[in-house]
């Protein structure tokens, strides 16, 4: 998996303290599709047994019928709280968000790509 370095140009604080987390193969109740920012397409509001509902990228959902799906991959909707000027390592981009780790090896999470600027190594 290739990684790149990113500089936080706009702070981000998560509004979801209890993100949805599930393993590959988990059954999901698939709700509304996100309608909003053009670069945040293909997100679905899902729930899983014992979890708070949350936004899940369509790429990791096997749609079984109108409101049921199965997870194609392990996933967490955990967002990373970041401050302007922090340096992050980006690992996976999905639908306008980037899975990142901080340089100090704290817990990883998603950050909106629009809040970041790619930097040369």
N, CA, C and O of each residue as an XYZ file, in Angstrom:
484
protein
N       0.850     -1.178      0.000
C       0.000      0.000      0.000
C       0.892      1.237      0.000
O       1.774      1.367      0.850
N       0.672      2.136     -0.936
C       1.501      3.335     -0.976
C       0.954      4.377     -0.005
O      -0.250      4.451      0.241
N       1.853      5.166      0.531
C       1.469      6.221      1.458
C       2.041      7.540      0.969
O       3.016      7.574      0.217
N       1.415      8.628      1.409
C       1.887      9.968      1.098
C       1.762     10.819      2.349
O       0.991     10.508      3.257
N       2.536     11.902      2.382
C       2.475     12.826      3.512
C       1.550     13.976      3.176
O       1.498     14.445      2.038
N       0.814     14.427      4.196
C      -0.135     15.517      4.038
C       0.005     16.496      5.189
O       0.271     16.102      6.324
N      -0.175     17.776      4.890
C      -0.175     18.835      5.882
C      -1.619     19.251      6.118
O      -2.371     19.453      5.165
N      -2.008     19.379      7.371
C      -3.359     19.836      7.697
C      -3.412     21.344      7.482
O      -2.686     22.098      8.129
N      -4.280     21.776      6.564
C      -4.431     23.208      6.286
C      -5.684     23.781      6.944
O      -5.788     24.995      7.125
N      -6.640     22.912      7.306
C      -7.857     23.314      8.014
C      -8.121     22.282      9.102
O      -8.160     21.086      8.810
N      -8.302     22.712     10.354
C      -8.565     21.747     11.433
C      -9.832     20.939     11.172
O     -10.725     21.369     10.442
N      -9.889     19.758     11.789
C     -11.091     18.915     11.704
C     -11.325     18.276     13.067
O     -10.404     17.733     13.678
N     -12.583     18.350     13.541
C     -12.992     17.702     14.781
C     -14.204     16.842     14.477
O     -15.176     17.314     13.887
N     -14.147     15.598     14.873
C     -15.233     14.654     14.616
C     -16.505     15.057     15.359
O     -16.458     15.529     16.495
N     -17.633     14.861     14.696
C     -18.939     15.075     15.318
C     -19.553     13.748     15.757
O     -20.696     13.720     16.213
N     -18.811     12.651     15.624
C     -19.330     11.320     15.901
C     -18.425     10.612     16.922
O     -17.454      9.966     16.530
N     -18.729     10.723     18.225
C     -17.872     10.122     19.250
C     -17.925      8.593     19.308
O     -17.028      7.968     19.874
N     -18.964      7.986     18.731
C     -19.107      6.523     18.758
C     -19.271      6.016     17.324
O     -20.383      5.699     16.902
N     -18.170      5.940     16.575
C     -18.274      5.562     15.164
C     -18.673      4.101     14.963
O     -18.365      3.239     15.785
N     -19.359      3.845     13.862
C     -19.710      2.475     13.493
C     -18.421      1.722     13.163
O     -17.530      2.254     12.499
N     -18.335      0.479     13.634
C     -17.163     -0.384     13.408
C     -17.697     -1.787     13.127
O     -18.561     -2.283     13.850
N     -17.182     -2.424     12.077
C     -17.612     -3.796     11.804
C     -16.529     -4.548     11.040
O     -15.596     -3.958     10.495
N     -16.683     -5.854     11.018
C     -15.750     -6.748     10.340
C     -16.307     -7.170      8.984
O     -17.513     -7.103      8.744
N     -15.418     -7.599      8.114
C     -15.808     -8.139      6.815
C     -16.851     -9.235      7.034
O     -16.695    -10.089      7.908
N     -17.917     -9.202      6.229
C     -18.971    -10.202      6.322
C     -20.149     -9.800      7.192
O     -21.187    -10.461      7.179
N     -19.993     -8.704      7.959
C     -21.088     -8.254      8.826
C     -22.284     -7.818      7.986
O     -22.129     -7.238      6.911
N     -23.482     -8.110      8.497
C     -24.695     -7.657      7.818
C     -25.002     -6.230      8.244
O     -24.849     -5.867      9.410
N     -25.438     -5.425      7.279
C     -25.711     -4.012      7.499
C     -27.133     -3.691      7.067
O     -27.646     -4.261      6.104
N     -27.759     -2.778      7.784
C     -29.008     -2.184      7.318
C     -28.606     -0.897      6.612
O     -28.065      0.020      7.231
N     -28.874     -0.837      5.317
C     -28.437      0.294      4.495
C     -29.575      1.309      4.418
O     -30.686      0.997      3.989
N     -29.261      2.532      4.845
C     -30.246      3.601      4.834
C     -29.991      4.587      3.705
O     -29.619      4.208      2.595
N     -30.200      5.852      4.014
C     -30.123      6.913      3.018
C     -28.737      7.057      2.400
O     -27.723      6.788      3.045
N     -28.711      7.480      1.154
C     -27.463      7.810      0.467
C     -27.155      9.273      0.743
O     -28.059     10.108      0.729
N     -25.897      9.589      0.992
C     -25.500     10.967      1.281
C     -25.775     11.866      0.084
O     -25.430     11.541     -1.052
N     -26.396     12.988      0.359
C     -26.630     14.013     -0.650
C     -26.008     15.287     -0.119
O     -26.420     15.788      0.927
N     -25.035     15.813     -0.816
C     -24.372     17.025     -0.334
C     -23.187     17.345     -1.216
O     -23.299     17.375     -2.441
N     -22.042     17.586     -0.582
C     -20.837     17.945     -1.316
C     -20.569     16.950     -2.437
O     -20.635     15.736     -2.243
N     -20.267     17.489     -3.609
C     -20.072     16.636     -4.791
C     -18.938     15.636     -4.608
O     -19.026     14.515     -5.110
N     -17.873     16.014     -3.899
C     -16.728     15.108     -3.759
C     -16.896     14.119     -2.601
O     -15.969     13.372     -2.287
N     -18.075     14.109     -1.963
C     -18.359     13.151     -0.908
C     -19.447     12.188     -1.359
O     -20.322     11.828     -0.571
N     -19.403     11.771     -2.606
C     -20.421     10.873     -3.134
C     -20.177      9.432     -2.695
O     -19.078      9.070     -2.275
N     -21.218      8.627     -2.800
C     -21.168      7.186     -2.571
C     -20.992      6.812     -1.098
O     -20.288      5.851     -0.784
N     -21.629      7.568     -0.191
C     -21.678      7.223      1.227
C     -23.108      6.849      1.575
O     -24.053      7.462      1.078
N     -23.272      5.842      2.431
C     -24.586      5.384      2.856
C     -24.642      5.339      4.376
O     -23.683      4.922      5.026
N     -25.774      5.774      4.946
C     -25.963      5.759      6.391
C     -26.427      4.358      6.772
O     -27.544      3.958      6.444
N     -25.568      3.616      7.463
C     -25.818      2.204      7.765
C     -25.860      1.960      9.261
O     -25.337      2.738     10.059
N     -26.497      0.859      9.615
C     -26.447      0.402     10.995
C     -26.081     -1.075     11.003
O     -26.323     -1.804     10.042
N     -25.491     -1.492     12.119
C     -25.103     -2.885     12.335
C     -25.511     -3.232     13.766
O     -25.549     -2.352     14.626
N     -25.813     -4.489     14.029
C     -26.242     -4.876     15.381
C     -25.258     -4.413     16.452
O     -24.052     -4.639     16.343
N     -25.789     -3.764     17.489
C     -24.975     -3.329     18.615
C     -24.138     -2.086     18.360
O     -23.275     -1.747     19.169
N     -24.380     -1.401     17.244
C     -23.574     -0.234     16.872
C     -24.447      1.003     16.709
O     -25.628      0.903     16.380
N     -23.859      2.157     16.941
C     -24.495      3.398     16.532
C     -24.427      3.430     15.006
O     -23.429      2.982     14.443
N     -25.445      3.941     14.316
C     -25.352      4.028     12.852
C     -24.277      5.027     12.438
O     -23.882      5.893     13.219
N     -23.811      4.893     11.196
C     -22.786      5.790     10.693
C     -22.659      5.706      9.187
O     -23.285      4.870      8.535
N     -21.833      6.591      8.649
C     -21.631      6.661      7.197
C     -20.604      5.627      6.752
O     -19.533      5.493      7.343
N     -20.958      4.899      5.694
C     -20.122      3.815      5.173
C     -19.953      4.025      3.674
O     -20.932      4.291      2.977
N     -18.712      3.910      3.158
C     -18.505      4.070      1.708
C     -19.141      2.914      0.931
O     -19.021      1.749      1.310
N     -19.811      3.262     -0.149
C     -20.493      2.264     -0.970
C     -19.572      1.187     -1.510
O     -20.019      0.073     -1.787
N     -18.285      1.500     -1.665
C     -17.339      0.527     -2.218
C     -17.157     -0.701     -1.333
O     -16.721     -1.746     -1.817
N     -17.479     -0.596     -0.056
C     -17.274     -1.755      0.814
C     -18.597     -2.427      1.201
O     -18.631     -3.250      2.115
N     -19.685     -2.075      0.504
C     -20.985     -2.696      0.767
C     -21.377     -3.594     -0.402
O     -21.391     -3.160     -1.553
N     -21.691     -4.839     -0.097
C     -22.320     -5.726     -1.078
C     -23.822     -5.551     -0.871
O     -24.364     -6.002      0.138
N     -24.488     -4.908     -1.807
C     -25.914     -4.630     -1.680
C     -26.695     -5.914     -1.970
O     -26.628     -6.448     -3.077
N     -27.433     -6.407     -0.975
C     -28.155     -7.661     -1.109
C     -29.602     -7.440     -1.541
O     -30.146     -8.225     -2.318
N     -30.211     -6.398     -1.051
C     -31.543     -5.980     -1.498
C     -31.683     -4.499     -1.153
O     -30.682     -3.850     -0.851
N     -32.880     -3.953     -1.190
C     -33.065     -2.519     -1.000
C     -32.500     -1.935      0.276
O     -32.036     -0.794      0.277
N     -32.528     -2.693      1.367
C     -32.057     -2.129      2.633
C     -31.093     -3.038      3.397
O     -30.793     -2.772      4.561
N     -30.615     -4.084      2.774
C     -29.688     -5.000      3.429
C     -28.396     -5.097      2.625
O     -28.403     -5.146      1.395
N     -27.297     -5.122      3.356
C     -26.008     -5.275      2.705
C     -25.079     -6.106      3.566
O     -25.392     -6.439      4.710
N     -23.925     -6.436      2.993
C     -22.902     -7.187      3.716
C     -21.575     -6.477      3.502
O     -21.284     -6.006      2.403
N     -20.770     -6.402      4.557
C     -19.484     -5.713      4.496
C     -18.476     -6.513      3.672
O     -18.263     -7.702      3.913
N     -17.866     -5.850      2.709
C     -16.831     -6.469      1.875
C     -15.437     -6.324      2.485
O     -14.468     -6.889      1.977
N     -15.342     -5.564      3.577
C     -14.047     -5.297      4.208
C     -14.294     -4.886      5.659
O     -15.400     -4.472      6.008
N     -13.268     -5.000      6.507
C     -13.334     -4.425      7.848
C     -13.443     -2.913      7.686
O     -12.896     -2.351      6.738
N     -14.152     -2.245      8.613
C     -14.323     -0.799      8.476
C     -14.607     -0.144      9.820
O     -15.267     -0.724     10.682
N     -14.107      1.055      9.982
C     -14.492      1.937     11.077
C     -14.691      3.337     10.511
O     -13.936      3.778      9.644
N     -15.702      4.026     11.001
C     -15.973      5.405     10.576
C     -15.252      6.418     11.473
O     -15.566      7.608     11.443
N     -14.294      5.950     12.266
C     -13.571      6.842     13.180
C     -12.913      7.989     12.410
O     -12.169      7.766     11.455
N     -13.197      9.204     12.838
C     -12.572     10.385     12.249
C     -11.422     10.831     13.133
O     -11.465     10.671     14.353
N     -10.409     11.382     12.523
C      -9.227     11.841     13.230
C      -9.359     13.333     13.499
O      -9.583     14.115     12.574
N      -9.221     13.733     14.759
C      -9.204     15.151     15.108
C      -7.810     15.692     14.814
O      -6.811     15.166     15.303
N      -7.756     16.751     14.009
C      -6.458     17.303     13.604
C      -6.449     18.823     13.722
O      -7.485     19.481     13.623
N      -5.261     19.355     13.936
C      -5.045     20.799     14.036
C      -4.235     21.280     12.838
O      -3.442     20.529     12.270
N      -4.443     22.525     12.464
C      -3.685     23.112     11.360
C      -2.189     22.991     11.650
O      -1.741     23.247     12.768
N      -1.427     22.600     10.634
C       0.022     22.474     10.757
C       0.512     21.078     11.079
O       1.709     20.813     10.967
N      -0.374     20.174     11.476
C       0.043     18.804     11.771
C       0.406     18.078     10.481
O      -0.161     18.350      9.423
N       1.350     17.160     10.580
C       1.771     16.337      9.450
C       1.158     14.946      9.616
O       1.261     14.333     10.679
N       0.513     14.453      8.538
C      -0.149     13.153      8.560
C       0.400     12.252      7.463
O       0.945     12.723      6.464
N       0.247     10.960      7.666
C       0.554      9.980      6.630
C      -0.773      9.439      6.126
O      -1.524      8.821      6.880
N      -1.064      9.671      4.841
C      -2.309      9.214      4.235
C      -2.142      7.827      3.653
O      -1.150      7.542      2.982
N      -3.121      6.956      3.912
C      -2.995      5.561      3.488
C      -4.055      5.105      2.510
O      -3.776      4.249      1.670
N      -5.285      5.654      2.588
C      -6.364      5.193      1.708
C      -7.361      6.330      1.499
O      -7.858      6.922      2.457
N      -7.641      6.617      0.249
C      -8.604      7.663     -0.079
C      -9.911      7.027     -0.544
O      -9.917      6.125     -1.382
N     -11.018      7.515      0.017
C     -12.345      7.056     -0.383
C     -13.326      8.230     -0.359
O     -13.559      8.830      0.690
N     -13.880      8.542     -1.488
C     -15.015      9.460     -1.575
C     -14.804     10.800     -0.867
O     -15.685     11.268     -0.146
N     -13.645     11.410     -1.071
C     -13.379     12.724     -0.493
C     -12.788     12.703      0.911
O     -12.612     13.760      1.518
N     -12.480     11.530      1.432
C     -11.877     11.383      2.765
C     -10.594     10.569      2.641
O     -10.438      9.775      1.714
N      -9.675     10.775      3.586
C      -8.392     10.077      3.578
C      -8.157      9.424      4.934
O      -8.269     10.079      5.970
N      -7.827      8.120      4.927
C      -7.466      7.395      6.148
C      -6.039      7.784      6.486
O      -5.132      7.573      5.681
N      -5.829      8.353      7.675
C      -4.530      8.931      8.032
C      -4.044      8.456      9.392
O      -4.809      7.981     10.232
N      -2.740      8.608      9.567
C      -2.110      8.441     10.870
C      -1.302      9.693     11.143
O      -0.732     10.293     10.232
N      -1.260     10.083     12.411
C      -0.422     11.212     12.799
C       1.025     10.740     12.896
O       1.292      9.550     13.066
N       1.944     11.676     12.786
C       3.368     11.353     12.848
C       3.755     10.725     14.187
O       4.725      9.971     14.253
N       3.006     11.028     15.260
C       3.332     10.482     16.585
C       2.704      9.112     16.844
O       2.677      8.637     17.979
N       2.191      8.474     15.764
C       1.644      7.111     15.855
C       0.425      6.975     16.753
O       0.198      5.899     17.306
N      -0.365      8.024     16.917
C      -1.607      7.873     17.666
C      -2.612      7.135     16.797
O      -2.321      6.808     15.647
N      -3.771      6.878     17.333
C      -4.796      6.124     16.624
C      -5.132      6.776     15.272
O      -5.249      7.999     15.194
N      -5.286      5.980     14.219
C      -5.602      6.534     12.894
C      -7.084      6.875     12.764
O      -7.891      6.516     13.621
N      -7.433      7.576     11.675
C      -8.819      7.903     11.412
C      -8.972      8.632     10.086
O      -7.988      8.922      9.405
N     -10.215      8.921      9.729
C     -10.544      9.599      8.478
C     -10.487     11.111      8.650
O     -10.883     11.643      9.687
N      -9.991     11.799      7.625
C      -9.940     13.262      7.583
C     -10.447     13.695      6.209
O     -10.093     13.079      5.203
N     -11.279     14.756      6.149
C     -11.712     15.231      4.834
C     -10.493     15.658      4.002
O      -9.634     16.405      4.470
N     -10.444     15.172      2.781
C      -9.313     15.471      1.899
C      -9.160     16.970      1.663
O      -8.045     17.458      1.483
N     -10.282     17.710      1.664
C     -10.228     19.144      1.432
C      -9.512     19.899      2.551
O      -9.159     21.065      2.376
N      -9.295     19.256      3.689
C      -8.603     19.886      4.814
C      -7.094     19.663      4.764
O      -6.364     20.119      5.644
N      -6.628     18.957      3.723
C      -5.230     18.546      3.642
C      -4.559     19.038      2.362
O      -5.208     19.311      1.352
N      -3.243     19.140      2.449
C      -2.431     19.474      1.270
C      -1.312     18.441      1.200
O      -0.566     18.254      2.161
N      -1.203     17.778      0.062
C      -0.132     16.776     -0.117
C       1.209     17.489     -0.149
O       1.352     18.543     -0.770
N       2.196     16.899      0.532
C       3.538     17.477      0.562
C       4.532     16.486     -0.019
O       4.316     15.276      0.028
N       5.617     17.004     -0.564
C       6.682     16.148     -1.126
C       7.418     15.462      0.011
O       7.570     16.021      1.098
N       7.872     14.249     -0.251
C       8.621     13.484      0.760
C       9.982     14.043      1.017
O      10.724     13.507      1.840
